[in-house]
Amino acid sequence: MSNWDAIHSSARHNWETPEDLMAELRLTYDFELDVAASLKNAKAARWYSKEDNGLMRSWKTSENTWAWCNPPYGRDIGLWFKKAASEASQGARVVFLAFACTDTKWFEFAWSTCTSIVFLTGRIRFIHPETGEPGNAAPKGSALYIFDGTNDGYQGVPMVELFRPPFRASDEENEG
């Protein structure tokens, strides 16, 4: 089993964000659109299902509202980050939940395109898509990647500089 397979070992990619986390986020963000949802787990009044394909639709919302994205956590997660950056360059405001995988190309891309990153402490217990019960704690920590709609040409999160140590694994291992 590769590192990617171990980290992303669930056969399901539609685990629901826990409502207690969403309640906290709603204190700051008014979510109008959920771009990767289903009837059972949508976190906003308007949402795109797998069949709607949120990667092919606009994520723009009304003024002062936000889009929510808890994407499928598979090998295509980088496509979701590219879509978020593209939509943000057109004014969309997106809060994106994903693992805090600092060793991946998609993280480096997110770092260079989002407005801020909020690292969450602990591990989320996502809700099982069929039983509605909390699952085991996620295998990694998570982060919120904020795209505030002002990042056309933005140069990335300014907190610290990305450092590529000479001893890092090959880029092929970091594809995930």
C-alpha positions in Angstrom: 0.0 0.0 0.0 1.4 3.4 -1.0 1.5 6.4 1.4 -1.4 7.9 -0.7 -3.5 4.8 -0.3 -2.9 4.6 3.4 -3.9 8.2 3.9 -6.8 8.1 1.6 -7.9 4.5 2.5 -11.6 5.1 2.5 -13.5 3.6 -0.5 -16.0 6.5 -0.2 -15.3 10.1 -1.1 -18.6 11.5 0.1 -18.2 11.7 3.8 -20.1 14.6 5.3 -18.7 17.6 7.2 -19.8 17.4 10.8 -22.5 19.9 11.7 -20.7 21.2 14.8 -17.8 22.4 12.5 -20.3 23.9 10.1 -22.1 25.7 12.9 -18.8 27.3 13.9 -18.0 28.3 10.3 -21.5 29.8 9.8 -20.6 32.3 12.6 -18.2 33.9 10.1 -19.3 32.7 6.6 -22.7 32.9 5.0 -22.8 29.9 2.7 -25.1 30.2 -0.2 -23.7 27.3 -2.3 -22.2 23.9 -1.6 -20.2 22.9 -4.7 -19.6 19.2 -3.9 -22.7 17.8 -2.2 -25.6 15.5 -2.2 -29.2 15.8 -1.1 -28.3 14.2 2.2 -25.2 16.2 3.0 -25.6 19.7 1.4 -24.4 22.5 3.6 -26.1 25.3 1.8 -29.5 26.0 0.2 -28.1 25.7 -3.3 -25.8 22.8 -4.1 -24.2 20.8 -6.8 -24.3 17.0 -6.8 -21.8 14.6 -8.4 -24.1 14.5 -11.4 -24.2 18.3 -11.6 -20.3 18.3 -11.6 -19.3 21.3 -9.6 -16.0 21.4 -11.6 -18.0 22.4 -14.6 -20.2 25.1 -13.0 -19.8 28.6 -11.7 -19.1 29.0 -7.9 -20.0 32.6 -7.9 -22.5 33.5 -5.2 -24.4 36.7 -4.2 -22.5 39.6 -2.8 -21.2 38.9 0.8 -22.0 35.2 0.6 -19.6 32.2 0.2 -19.4 28.9 -1.6 -18.5 25.8 0.6 -16.3 23.0 -0.8 -15.6 19.7 1.0 -14.4 17.9 -2.2 -14.0 14.2 -2.9 -10.7 13.3 -1.2 -9.3 11.3 -4.1 -6.5 11.8 -6.6 -8.4 14.5 -8.4 -8.4 16.9 -5.4 -6.0 19.1 -7.2 -8.6 19.8 -9.9 -10.9 21.1 -7.2 -8.2 23.5 -5.9 -7.5 24.7 -9.5 -11.3 25.3 -9.9 -11.4 27.3 -6.6 -8.5 29.4 -7.7 -10.1 30.0 -11.1 -13.4 30.9 -9.6 -11.8 33.2 -7.0 -10.0 35.1 -9.8 -13.5 35.8 -11.1 -14.7 37.1 -7.8 -16.1 33.9 -6.1 -15.5 33.5 -2.4 -14.8 29.9 -1.3 -14.1 28.1 1.9 -12.5 24.8 1.0 -11.9 22.0 3.5 -9.2 19.4 2.8 -6.3 17.6 4.5 -3.3 19.6 5.5 -1.0 17.7 3.2 2.0 20.1 3.0 4.0 17.5 1.1 1.7 17.5 -2.0 1.7 19.5 -5.2 -1.9 20.5 -4.7 -1.0 22.0 -1.3 1.8 24.0 -2.8 -0.7 25.2 -5.5 -3.3 26.1 -2.8 -0.7 27.9 -0.8 0.2 30.0 -3.8 -3.3 30.9 -4.8 -5.6 31.1 -1.7 -5.9 34.1 0.5 -5.3 32.3 3.8 -5.1 28.8 5.3 -6.5 27.9 8.7 -5.0 24.8 10.2 -7.5 22.9 12.3 -6.3 21.2 15.5 -7.2 17.6 16.1 -8.7 15.4 13.5 -12.2 15.7 12.1 -14.7 12.8 12.6 -16.5 13.0 9.3 -20.1 11.7 9.1 -20.6 8.3 7.3 -22.6 8.9 4.1 -25.0 6.0 4.7 -25.3 5.6 8.5 -25.2 9.3 9.4 -22.9 8.4 12.3 -19.5 9.9 13.0 -16.7 7.7 11.6 -13.2 7.3 13.1 -11.0 10.3 13.3 -9.6 11.3 9.9 -6.1 9.9 9.2 -4.6 13.4 9.0 -5.2 16.9 10.2 -7.3 19.2 8.1 -7.2 22.8 7.0 -9.6 25.5 5.6 -8.3 27.1 2.5 -9.9 30.5 2.0 -10.3 32.0 -1.4 -11.8 35.5 -0.8 -12.5 36.5 -4.4 -9.7 39.1 -4.4 -6.9 36.9 -5.5 -6.6 37.6 -9.2 -2.8 37.5 -9.5 -2.4 36.9 -5.8 1.0 35.6 -4.7 -0.1 33.3 -2.0 -0.3 33.0 1.8 2.3 35.5 3.2 2.9 33.9 6.6 6.0 31.8 5.9 8.1 30.9 2.9 7.8 27.5 1.4 11.1 25.6 1.8 11.9 22.7 -0.4 14.4 20.6 1.5 17.0 18.8 -0.6 16.1 15.5 1.1 12.4 15.5 0.1 10.8 12.6 -1.7 10.6 12.6 -5.4 7.9 14.6 -7.1 6.2 11.4 -8.3 5.6 10.4 -4.7 4.1 13.9 -4.0 1.6 13.8 -6.9 -1.3 13.2 -4.5 
